[in-house]
């Protein structure tokens, strides 16, 4: 399952690592836009199989930030 950014922003912090087991609603990354911190959360429980962003990356709306293997 691809997790996509809902807005154009800068990646402020990567919270989850590849291999991490996450629950629905767990934070994966925190974006920064216009001095606001916006969390990107897991839409379902599973294991993070890919993290496609790094801290300080500029991303656009719709970019894939992570991939979760749903359990």
Beta strands, then each sheet from edge to edge (+ up, - down):
strand 1: 2-4
strand 2: 9-14
strand 3: 21-22
strand 4: 27-33
strand 5: 36-41
strand 6: 46-51
strand 7: 58-59
strand 8: 64-70
sheet 1: 1+ 8- 6+ 3-
sheet 2: 5+ 4- 2+ 7-
end
